Every structure is written in C-alpha cells, then in structure tokens.
Amino acid sequence: MDTKLADLKLKPWLLAELNQRGYQVAGDIRHLSPAEALRIPGMGGRDWQKVAKALGRDPYPNLKKRR
C-alpha cells in the first residue's frame, strides 16, 4: 500500500482535496467504503477505480455481474 496518490495520475483538484484530508498514499483510504470515497468532492468513478486497483479491492462490490 505504498502507492502514492500522486502516482495514480488523479485529477489535480482531487489530489489537492485528498491531501487536505491527510491522505498521502492509497493505504490511507483503505478504511473508506466505496460510497464514502465517492462522496469526496471531485472523486469520480474513474478516479475511484484507480484508487481501488491500487488497494487491491473491487471498486463496486455490490454490483451484480451481467451475463
């Protein structure tokens, strides 16, 4: 979990928001649920997918897979 958020190529305003909240590396966001993370101003679906991949998590665990 030593992946820095700056290395994930997030939007600059999202990176500034996360830094203001004290998040420097992807592991700092581990305690947030997907719903809580998506409520952060500037956090969109694509950005959340990048962060979740860095954490090794499924970005949307409650969605059913269609066949």
N, CA, C and O atoms as a Maestro MAE file, in Angstrom:
{
 s_m_m2io_version
 :::
 2.0.0
}

f_m_ct {
 s_m_title
 :::
 protein
 m_atom[268] {
  # First column is atom index #
  i_m_mmod_type
  r_m_x_coord
  r_m_y_coord
  r_m_z_coord
  i_m_residue_number
  s_m_chain_name
  s_m_pdb_residue_name
  s_m_pdb_atom_name
  i_m_atomic_number
  :::
  1 25 0.804 -1.186 0.000 1 A "MET " " N  " 7
  2 3 0.000 0.000 0.000 1 A "MET " " CA " 6
  3 2 0.854 1.261 0.000 1 A "MET " " C  " 6
  4 15 0.403 2.308 0.464 1 A "MET " " O  " 8
  5 25 2.056 1.181 -0.502 2 A "ASP " " N  " 7
  6 3 2.917 2.353 -0.530 2 A "ASP " " CA " 6
  7 2 2.757 3.152 -1.818 2 A "ASP " " C  " 6
  8 15 3.592 4.005 -2.118 2 A "ASP " " O  " 8
  9 25 1.707 2.894 -2.578 3 A "THR " " N  " 7
  10 3 1.474 3.645 -3.799 3 A "THR " " CA " 6
  11 2 1.020 5.052 -3.435 3 A "THR " " C  " 6
  12 15 0.007 5.233 -2.759 3 A "THR " " O  " 8
  13 25 1.767 6.033 -3.882 4 A "LYS " " N  " 7
  14 3 1.400 7.415 -3.602 4 A "LYS " " CA " 6
  15 2 0.229 7.807 -4.492 4 A "LYS " " C  " 6
  16 15 0.131 7.371 -5.639 4 A "LYS " " O  " 8
  17 25 -0.648 8.628 -3.955 5 A "LEU " " N  " 7
  18 3 -1.809 9.075 -4.724 5 A "LEU " " CA " 6
  19 2 -1.380 9.909 -5.924 5 A "LEU " " C  " 6
  20 15 -2.068 9.914 -6.944 5 A "LEU " " O  " 8
  21 25 -0.269 10.606 -5.823 6 A "ALA " " N  " 7
  22 3 0.222 11.406 -6.945 6 A "ALA " " CA " 6
  23 2 0.651 10.522 -8.112 6 A "ALA " " C  " 6
  24 15 0.606 10.952 -9.264 6 A "ALA " " O  " 8
  25 25 1.062 9.297 -7.824 7 A "ASP " " N  " 7
  26 3 1.485 8.371 -8.876 7 A "ASP " " CA " 6
  27 2 0.313 7.770 -9.637 7 A "ASP " " C  " 6
  28 15 0.513 7.173 -10.695 7 A "ASP " " O  " 8
  29 25 -0.905 7.912 -9.123 8 A "LEU " " N  " 7
  30 3 -2.082 7.322 -9.767 8 A "LEU " " CA " 6
  31 2 -2.646 8.199 -10.881 8 A "LEU " " C  " 6
  32 15 -3.613 7.814 -11.539 8 A "LEU " " O  " 8
  33 25 -2.057 9.367 -11.099 9 A "LYS " " N  " 7
  34 3 -2.487 10.304 -12.137 9 A "LYS " " CA " 6
  35 2 -3.959 10.702 -11.965 9 A "LYS " " C  " 6
  36 15 -4.755 10.653 -12.902 9 A "LYS " " O  " 8
  37 25 -4.285 11.098 -10.731 10 A "LEU " " N  " 7
  38 3 -5.621 11.593 -10.435 10 A "LEU " " CA " 6
  39 2 -5.719 13.049 -10.877 10 A "LEU " " C  " 6
  40 15 -4.707 13.695 -11.150 10 A "LEU " " O  " 8
  41 25 -6.935 13.552 -10.942 11 A "LYS " " N  " 7
  42 3 -7.137 14.956 -11.302 11 A "LYS " " CA " 6
  43 2 -6.461 15.841 -10.250 11 A "LYS " " C  " 6
  44 15 -6.472 15.516 -9.063 11 A "LYS " " O  " 8
  45 25 -5.875 16.958 -10.688 12 A "PRO " " N  " 7
  46 3 -5.145 17.810 -9.724 12 A "PRO " " CA " 6
  47 2 -6.008 18.311 -8.574 12 A "PRO " " C  " 6
  48 15 -5.543 18.371 -7.436 12 A "PRO " " O  " 8
  49 25 -7.270 18.674 -8.857 13 A "TRP " " N  " 7
  50 3 -8.117 19.191 -7.774 13 A "TRP " " CA " 6
  51 2 -8.521 18.077 -6.811 13 A "TRP " " C  " 6
  52 15 -8.724 18.331 -5.624 13 A "TRP " " O  " 8
  53 25 -8.641 16.846 -7.310 14 A "LEU " " N  " 7
  54 3 -8.933 15.717 -6.419 14 A "LEU " " CA " 6
  55 2 -7.719 15.411 -5.554 14 A "LEU " " C  " 6
  56 15 -7.856 15.143 -4.361 14 A "LEU " " O  " 8
  57 25 -6.550 15.449 -6.143 15 A "LEU " " N  " 7
  58 3 -5.326 15.204 -5.391 15 A "LEU " " CA " 6
  59 2 -5.153 16.257 -4.296 15 A "LEU " " C  " 6
  60 15 -4.734 15.935 -3.184 15 A "LEU " " O  " 8
  61 25 -5.475 17.510 -4.606 16 A "ALA " " N  " 7
  62 3 -5.401 18.567 -3.592 16 A "ALA " " CA " 6
  63 2 -6.406 18.325 -2.471 16 A "ALA " " C  " 6
  64 15 -6.088 18.534 -1.300 16 A "ALA " " O  " 8
  65 25 -7.617 17.887 -2.817 17 A "GLU " " N  " 7
  66 3 -8.646 17.590 -1.810 17 A "GLU " " CA " 6
  67 2 -8.213 16.440 -0.903 17 A "GLU " " C  " 6
  68 15 -8.383 16.507 0.314 17 A "GLU " " O  " 8
  69 25 -7.660 15.396 -1.492 18 A "LEU " " N  " 7
  70 3 -7.207 14.253 -0.695 18 A "LEU " " CA " 6
  71 2 -6.045 14.635 0.210 18 A "LEU " " C  " 6
  72 15 -5.968 14.173 1.348 18 A "LEU " " O  " 8
  73 25 -5.143 15.471 -0.285 19 A "ASN " " N  " 7
  74 3 -4.026 15.926 0.544 19 A "ASN " " CA " 6
  75 2 -4.512 16.792 1.695 19 A "ASN " " C  " 6
  76 15 -3.955 16.722 2.790 19 A "ASN " " O  " 8
  77 25 -5.544 17.612 1.472 20 A "GLN " " N  " 7
  78 3 -6.102 18.423 2.551 20 A "GLN " " CA " 6
  79 2 -6.721 17.553 3.633 20 A "GLN " " C  " 6
  80 15 -6.704 17.906 4.813 20 A "GLN " " O  " 8
  81 25 -7.266 16.416 3.227 21 A "ARG " " N  " 7
  82 3 -7.866 15.497 4.197 21 A "ARG " " CA " 6
  83 2 -6.830 14.610 4.875 21 A "ARG " " C  " 6
  84 15 -7.171 13.829 5.764 21 A "ARG " " O  " 8
  85 25 -5.570 14.720 4.465 22 A "GLY " " N  " 7
  86 3 -4.496 13.975 5.117 22 A "GLY " " CA " 6
  87 2 -4.166 12.654 4.460 22 A "GLY " " C  " 6
  88 15 -3.454 11.843 5.052 22 A "GLY " " O  " 8
  89 25 -4.653 12.409 3.271 23 A "TYR " " N  " 7
  90 3 -4.370 11.162 2.561 23 A "TYR " " CA " 6
  91 2 -3.181 11.375 1.640 23 A "TYR " " C  " 6
  92 15 -3.237 12.209 0.735 23 A "TYR " " O  " 8
  93 25 -2.109 10.633 1.860 24 A "GLN " " N  " 7
  94 3 -0.905 10.749 1.043 24 A "GLN " " CA " 6
  95 2 -0.683 9.515 0.175 24 A "GLN " " C  " 6
  96 15 -0.243 9.632 -0.968 24 A "GLN " " O  " 8
  97 25 -0.986 8.335 0.711 25 A "VAL " " N  " 7
  98 3 -0.814 7.079 -0.016 25 A "VAL " " CA " 6
  99 2 -2.156 6.367 -0.098 25 A "VAL " " C  " 6
  100 15 -3.088 6.681 0.643 25 A "VAL " " O  " 8
  101 25 -2.239 5.414 -1.001 26 A "ALA " " N  " 7
  102 3 -3.506 4.710 -1.220 26 A "ALA " " CA " 6
  103 2 -3.980 3.978 0.039 26 A "ALA " " C  " 6
  104 15 -5.184 3.851 0.259 26 A "ALA " " O  " 8
  105 25 -3.062 3.504 0.853 27 A "GLY " " N  " 7
  106 3 -3.430 2.799 2.075 27 A "GLY " " CA " 6
  107 2 -4.176 3.662 3.082 27 A "GLY " " C  " 6
  108 15 -4.883 3.138 3.943 27 A "GLY " " O  " 8
  109 25 -4.025 4.969 2.983 28 A "ASP " " N  " 7
  110 3 -4.728 5.870 3.899 28 A "ASP " " CA " 6
  111 2 -6.237 5.855 3.664 28 A "ASP " " C  " 6
  112 15 -7.009 6.178 4.567 28 A "ASP " " O  " 8
  113 25 -6.659 5.483 2.460 29 A "ILE " " N  " 7
  114 3 -8.078 5.499 2.100 29 A "ILE " " CA " 6
  115 2 -8.733 4.139 2.342 29 A "ILE " " C  " 6
  116 15 -9.936 3.986 2.129 29 A "ILE " " O  " 8
  117 25 -7.961 3.164 2.781 30 A "ARG " " N  " 7
  118 3 -8.448 1.791 2.935 30 A "ARG " " CA " 6
  119 2 -9.696 1.700 3.811 30 A "ARG " " C  " 6
  120 15 -10.561 0.865 3.546 30 A "ARG " " O  " 8
  121 25 -9.814 2.524 4.835 31 A "HIS " " N  " 7
  122 3 -10.935 2.426 5.776 31 A "HIS " " CA " 6
  123 2 -12.244 2.953 5.197 31 A "HIS " " C  " 6
  124 15 -13.303 2.700 5.772 31 A "HIS " " O  " 8
  125 25 -12.207 3.674 4.084 32 A "LEU " " N  " 7
  126 3 -13.421 4.231 3.491 32 A "LEU " " CA " 6
  127 2 -14.165 3.194 2.666 32 A "LEU " " C  " 6
  128 15 -13.553 2.403 1.948 32 A "LEU " " O  " 8
  129 25 -15.479 3.200 2.772 33 A "SER " " N  " 7
  130 3 -16.280 2.349 1.896 33 A "SER " " CA " 6
  131 2 -16.351 3.031 0.529 33 A "SER " " C  " 6
  132 15 -16.056 4.221 0.422 33 A "SER " " O  " 8
  133 25 -16.736 2.297 -0.518 34 A "PRO " " N  " 7
  134 3 -16.860 2.939 -1.835 34 A "PRO " " CA " 6
  135 2 -17.820 4.125 -1.825 34 A "PRO " " C  " 6
  136 15 -17.561 5.132 -2.484 34 A "PRO " " O  " 8
  137 25 -18.910 4.020 -1.096 35 A "ALA " " N  " 7
  138 3 -19.876 5.123 -1.038 35 A "ALA " " CA " 6
  139 2 -19.263 6.354 -0.379 35 A "ALA " " C  " 6
  140 15 -19.477 7.474 -0.841 35 A "ALA " " O  " 8
  141 25 -18.504 6.154 0.697 36 A "GLU " " N  " 7
  142 3 -17.860 7.285 1.367 36 A "GLU " " CA " 6
  143 2 -16.784 7.914 0.486 36 A "GLU " " C  " 6
  144 15 -16.640 9.136 0.452 36 A "GLU " " O  " 8
  145 25 -16.041 7.092 -0.215 37 A "ALA " " N  " 7
  146 3 -14.981 7.618 -1.079 37 A "ALA " " CA " 6
  147 2 -15.569 8.413 -2.239 37 A "ALA " " C  " 6
  148 15 -15.015 9.440 -2.631 37 A "ALA " " O  " 8
  149 25 -16.674 7.951 -2.785 38 A "LEU " " N  " 7
  150 3 -17.286 8.651 -3.910 38 A "LEU " " CA " 6
  151 2 -17.972 9.944 -3.485 38 A "LEU " " C  " 6
  152 15 -18.323 10.756 -4.341 38 A "LEU " " O  " 8
  153 25 -18.172 10.155 -2.188 39 A "ARG " " N  " 7
  154 3 -18.736 11.413 -1.694 39 A "ARG " " CA " 6
  155 2 -17.684 12.509 -1.556 39 A "ARG " " C  " 6
  156 15 -18.029 13.667 -1.321 39 A "ARG " " O  " 8
  157 25 -16.411 12.162 -1.699 40 A "ILE " " N  " 7
  158 3 -15.353 13.168 -1.643 40 A "ILE " " CA " 6
  159 2 -15.495 14.058 -2.871 40 A "ILE " " C  " 6
  160 15 -15.581 13.549 -3.988 40 A "ILE " " O  " 8
  161 25 -15.521 15.375 -2.688 41 A "PRO " " N  " 7
  162 3 -15.670 16.270 -3.841 41 A "PRO " " CA " 6
  163 2 -14.558 16.048 -4.869 41 A "PRO " " C  " 6
  164 15 -13.373 16.070 -4.536 41 A "PRO " " O  " 8
  165 25 -14.961 15.837 -6.114 42 A "GLY " " N  " 7
  166 3 -14.012 15.621 -7.194 42 A "GLY " " CA " 6
  167 2 -13.741 14.170 -7.502 42 A "GLY " " C  " 6
  168 15 -13.177 13.860 -8.552 42 A "GLY " " O  " 8
  169 25 -14.132 13.260 -6.605 43 A "MET " " N  " 7
  170 3 -13.874 11.838 -6.821 43 A "MET " " CA " 6
  171 2 -14.935 11.285 -7.756 43 A "MET " " C  " 6
  172 15 -16.112 11.212 -7.401 43 A "MET " " O  " 8
  173 25 -14.522 10.905 -8.928 44 A "GLY " " N  " 7
  174 3 -15.427 10.304 -9.897 44 A "GLY " " CA " 6
  175 2 -15.199 8.811 -9.982 44 A "GLY " " C  " 6
  176 15 -14.337 8.257 -9.300 44 A "GLY " " O  " 8
  177 25 -15.971 8.177 -10.816 45 A "GLY " " N  " 7
  178 3 -15.883 6.727 -10.959 45 A "GLY " " CA " 6
  179 2 -14.531 6.250 -11.444 45 A "GLY " " C  " 6
  180 15 -13.987 5.275 -10.925 45 A "GLY " " O  " 8
  181 25 -13.984 6.937 -12.441 46 A "ARG " " N  " 7
  182 3 -12.689 6.532 -12.998 46 A "ARG " " CA " 6
  183 2 -11.576 6.702 -11.965 46 A "ARG " " C  " 6
  184 15 -10.684 5.860 -11.866 46 A "ARG " " O  " 8
  185 25 -11.629 7.785 -11.199 47 A "ASP " " N  " 7
  186 3 -10.621 8.010 -10.158 47 A "ASP " " CA " 6
  187 2 -10.740 6.964 -9.060 47 A "ASP " " C  " 6
  188 15 -9.731 6.467 -8.560 47 A "ASP " " O  " 8
  189 25 -11.969 6.631 -8.685 48 A "TRP " " N  " 7
  190 3 -12.168 5.627 -7.648 48 A "TRP " " CA " 6
  191 2 -11.666 4.270 -8.126 48 A "TRP " " C  " 6
  192 15 -11.118 3.505 -7.332 48 A "TRP " " O  " 8
  193 25 -11.839 3.961 -9.392 49 A "GLN " " N  " 7
  194 3 -11.345 2.694 -9.923 49 A "GLN " " CA " 6
  195 2 -9.825 2.623 -9.830 49 A "GLN " " C  " 6
  196 15 -9.277 1.563 -9.528 49 A "GLN " " O  " 8
  197 25 -9.142 3.723 -10.082 50 A "LYS " " N  " 7
  198 3 -7.678 3.758 -9.965 50 A "LYS " " CA " 6
  199 2 -7.240 3.526 -8.528 50 A "LYS " " C  " 6
  200 15 -6.309 2.763 -8.270 50 A "LYS " " O  " 8
  201 25 -7.915 4.188 -7.591 51 A "VAL " " N  " 7
  202 3 -7.565 4.047 -6.175 51 A "VAL " " CA " 6
  203 2 -7.865 2.622 -5.703 51 A "VAL " " C  " 6
  204 15 -7.054 2.018 -5.000 51 A "VAL " " O  " 8
  205 25 -9.018 2.087 -6.084 52 A "ALA " " N  " 7
  206 3 -9.395 0.730 -5.669 52 A "ALA " " CA " 6
  207 2 -8.415 -0.299 -6.229 52 A "ALA " " C  " 6
  208 15 -8.067 -1.259 -5.542 52 A "ALA " " O  " 8
  209 25 -7.974 -0.109 -7.457 53 A "LYS " " N  " 7
  210 3 -6.999 -1.029 -8.041 53 A "LYS " " CA " 6
  211 2 -5.695 -0.983 -7.264 53 A "LYS " " C  " 6
  212 15 -5.076 -2.023 -7.038 53 A "LYS " " O  " 8
  213 25 -5.268 0.201 -6.852 54 A "ALA " " N  " 7
  214 3 -4.047 0.337 -6.060 54 A "ALA " " CA " 6
  215 2 -4.197 -0.334 -4.695 54 A "ALA " " C  " 6
  216 15 -3.220 -0.823 -4.127 54 A "ALA " " O  " 8
  217 25 -5.424 -0.354 -4.173 55 A "LEU " " N  " 7
  218 3 -5.693 -1.012 -2.893 55 A "LEU " " CA " 6
  219 2 -5.902 -2.505 -3.040 55 A "LEU " " C  " 6
  220 15 -5.871 -3.236 -2.049 55 A "LEU " " O  " 8
  221 25 -6.114 -2.971 -4.268 56 A "GLY " " N  " 7
  222 3 -6.388 -4.384 -4.486 56 A "GLY " " CA " 6
  223 2 -7.822 -4.757 -4.160 56 A "GLY " " C  " 6
  224 15 -8.102 -5.896 -3.784 56 A "GLY " " O  " 8
  225 25 -8.736 -3.797 -4.302 57 A "ARG " " N  " 7
  226 3 -10.152 -4.023 -3.990 57 A "ARG " " CA " 6
  227 2 -10.987 -3.957 -5.247 57 A "ARG " " C  " 6
  228 15 -10.578 -3.385 -6.258 57 A "ARG " " O  " 8
  229 25 -12.182 -4.559 -5.169 58 A "ASP " " N  " 7
  230 3 -13.172 -4.426 -6.223 58 A "ASP " " CA " 6
  231 2 -13.798 -3.048 -6.070 58 A "ASP " " C  " 6
  232 15 -14.299 -2.730 -4.992 58 A "ASP " " O  " 8
  233 25 -13.788 -2.210 -7.120 59 A "PRO " " N  " 7
  234 3 -14.295 -0.850 -6.961 59 A "PRO " " CA " 6
  235 2 -15.779 -0.781 -6.637 59 A "PRO " " C  " 6
  236 15 -16.212 0.127 -5.928 59 A "PRO " " O  " 8
  237 25 -16.551 -1.708 -7.134 60 A "TYR " " N  " 7
  238 3 -18.004 -1.705 -6.895 60 A "TYR " " CA " 6
  239 2 -18.437 -3.110 -6.472 60 A "TYR " " C  " 6
  240 15 -18.930 -3.874 -7.301 60 A "TYR " " O  " 8
  241 25 -18.260 -3.460 -5.196 61 A "PRO " " N  " 7
  242 3 -18.501 -4.835 -4.764 61 A "PRO " " CA " 6
  243 2 -19.972 -5.252 -4.766 61 A "PRO " " C  " 6
  244 15 -20.255 -6.450 -4.803 61 A "PRO " " O  " 8
  245 25 -20.902 -4.323 -4.727 62 A "ASN " " N  " 7
  246 3 -22.309 -4.698 -4.610 62 A "ASN " " CA " 6
  247 2 -23.007 -4.834 -5.952 62 A "ASN " " C  " 6
  248 15 -24.177 -5.215 -5.993 62 A "ASN " " O  " 8
  249 25 -22.329 -4.536 -7.045 63 A "LEU " " N  " 7
  250 3 -22.956 -4.643 -8.358 63 A "LEU " " CA " 6
  251 2 -22.965 -6.101 -8.807 63 A "LEU " " C  " 6
  252 15 -21.989 -6.830 -8.632 63 A "LEU " " O  " 8
  253 25 -24.090 -6.506 -9.391 64 A "LYS " " N  " 7
  254 3 -24.189 -7.851 -9.927 64 A "LYS " " CA " 6
  255 2 -23.589 -7.862 -11.330 64 A "LYS " " C  " 6
  256 15 -23.757 -6.914 -12.097 64 A "LYS " " O  " 8
  257 25 -22.910 -8.916 -11.644 65 A "LYS " " N  " 7
  258 3 -22.319 -9.048 -12.972 65 A "LYS " " CA " 6
  259 2 -23.375 -9.579 -13.932 65 A "LYS " " C  " 6
  260 15 -24.056 -10.560 -13.633 65 A "LYS " " O  " 8
  261 25 -23.506 -8.942 -15.061 66 A "ARG " " N  " 7
  262 3 -24.483 -9.380 -16.057 66 A "ARG " " CA " 6
  263 2 -23.842 -10.420 -16.965 66 A "ARG " " C  " 6
  264 15 -22.639 -10.400 -17.227 66 A "ARG " " O  " 8
  265 25 -24.677 -11.315 -17.424 67 A "ARG " " N  " 7
  266 3 -24.173 -12.354 -18.331 67 A "ARG " " CA " 6
  267 2 -24.674 -12.123 -19.715 67 A "ARG " " C  " 6
  268 15 -24.358 -12.892 -20.622 67 A "ARG " " O  " 8
  :::
 }
 m_bond[267] {
  # First column is bond index #
  i_m_from
  i_m_to
  i_m_order
  :::
  1 1 2 1
  2 2 3 1
  3 3 4 2
  4 3 5 1
  5 5 6 1
  6 6 7 1
  7 7 8 2
  8 7 9 1
  9 9 10 1
  10 10 11 1
  11 11 12 2
  12 11 13 1
  13 13 14 1
  14 14 15 1
  15 15 16 2
  16 15 17 1
  17 17 18 1
  18 18 19 1
  19 19 20 2
  20 19 21 1
  21 21 22 1
  22 22 23 1
  23 23 24 2
  24 23 25 1
  25 25 26 1
  26 26 27 1
  27 27 28 2
  28 27 29 1
  29 29 30 1
  30 30 31 1
  31 31 32 2
  32 31 33 1
  33 33 34 1
  34 34 35 1
  35 35 36 2
  36 35 37 1
  37 37 38 1
  38 38 39 1
  39 39 40 2
  40 39 41 1
  41 41 42 1
  42 42 43 1
  43 43 44 2
  44 43 45 1
  45 45 46 1
  46 46 47 1
  47 47 48 2
  48 47 49 1
  49 49 50 1
  50 50 51 1
  51 51 52 2
  52 51 53 1
  53 53 54 1
  54 54 55 1
  55 55 56 2
  56 55 57 1
  57 57 58 1
  58 58 59 1
  59 59 60 2
  60 59 61 1
  61 61 62 1
  62 62 63 1
  63 63 64 2
  64 63 65 1
  65 65 66 1
  66 66 67 1
  67 67 68 2
  68 67 69 1
  69 69 70 1
  70 70 71 1
  71 71 72 2
  72 71 73 1
  73 73 74 1
  74 74 75 1
  75 75 76 2
  76 75 77 1
  77 77 78 1
  78 78 79 1
  79 79 80 2
  80 79 81 1
  81 81 82 1
  82 82 83 1
  83 83 84 2
  84 83 85 1
  85 85 86 1
  86 86 87 1
  87 87 88 2
  88 87 89 1
  89 89 90 1
  90 90 91 1
  91 91 92 2
  92 91 93 1
  93 93 94 1
  94 94 95 1
  95 95 96 2
  96 95 97 1
  97 97 98 1
  98 98 99 1
  99 99 100 2
  100 99 101 1
  101 101 102 1
  102 102 103 1
  103 103 104 2
  104 103 105 1
  105 105 106 1
  106 106 107 1
  107 107 108 2
  108 107 109 1
  109 109 110 1
  110 110 111 1
  111 111 112 2
  112 111 113 1
  113 113 114 1
  114 114 115 1
  115 115 116 2
  116 115 117 1
  117 117 118 1
  118 118 119 1
  119 119 120 2
  120 119 121 1
  121 121 122 1
  122 122 123 1
  123 123 124 2
  124 123 125 1
  125 125 126 1
  126 126 127 1
  127 127 128 2
  128 127 129 1
  129 129 130 1
  130 130 131 1
  131 131 132 2
  132 131 133 1
  133 133 134 1
  134 134 135 1
  135 135 136 2
  136 135 137 1
  137 137 138 1
  138 138 139 1
  139 139 140 2
  140 139 141 1
  141 141 142 1
  142 142 143 1
  143 143 144 2
  144 143 145 1
  145 145 146 1
  146 146 147 1
  147 147 148 2
  148 147 149 1
  149 149 150 1
  150 150 151 1
  151 151 152 2
  152 151 153 1
  153 153 154 1
  154 154 155 1
  155 155 156 2
  156 155 157 1
  157 157 158 1
  158 158 159 1
  159 159 160 2
  160 159 161 1
  161 161 162 1
  162 162 163 1
  163 163 164 2
  164 163 165 1
  165 165 166 1
  166 166 167 1
  167 167 168 2
  168 167 169 1
  169 169 170 1
  170 170 171 1
  171 171 172 2
  172 171 173 1
  173 173 174 1
  174 174 175 1
  175 175 176 2
  176 175 177 1
  177 177 178 1
  178 178 179 1
  179 179 180 2
  180 179 181 1
  181 181 182 1
  182 182 183 1
  183 183 184 2
  184 183 185 1
  185 185 186 1
  186 186 187 1
  187 187 188 2
  188 187 189 1
  189 189 190 1
  190 190 191 1
  191 191 192 2
  192 191 193 1
  193 193 194 1
  194 194 195 1
  195 195 196 2
  196 195 197 1
  197 197 198 1
  198 198 199 1
  199 199 200 2
  200 199 201 1
  201 201 202 1
  202 202 203 1
  203 203 204 2
  204 203 205 1
  205 205 206 1
  206 206 207 1
  207 207 208 2
  208 207 209 1
  209 209 210 1
  210 210 211 1
  211 211 212 2
  212 211 213 1
  213 213 214 1
  214 214 215 1
  215 215 216 2
  216 215 217 1
  217 217 218 1
  218 218 219 1
  219 219 220 2
  220 219 221 1
  221 221 222 1
  222 222 223 1
  223 223 224 2
  224 223 225 1
  225 225 226 1
  226 226 227 1
  227 227 228 2
  228 227 229 1
  229 229 230 1
  230 230 231 1
  231 231 232 2
  232 231 233 1
  233 233 234 1
  234 234 235 1
  235 235 236 2
  236 235 237 1
  237 237 238 1
  238 238 239 1
  239 239 240 2
  240 239 241 1
  241 241 242 1
  242 242 243 1
  243 243 244 2
  244 243 245 1
  245 245 246 1
  246 246 247 1
  247 247 248 2
  248 247 249 1
  249 249 250 1
  250 250 251 1
  251 251 252 2
  252 251 253 1
  253 253 254 1
  254 254 255 1
  255 255 256 2
  256 255 257 1
  257 257 258 1
  258 258 259 1
  259 259 260 2
  260 259 261 1
  261 261 262 1
  262 262 263 1
  263 263 264 2
  264 263 265 1
  265 265 266 1
  266 266 267 1
  267 267 268 2
  :::
 }
}
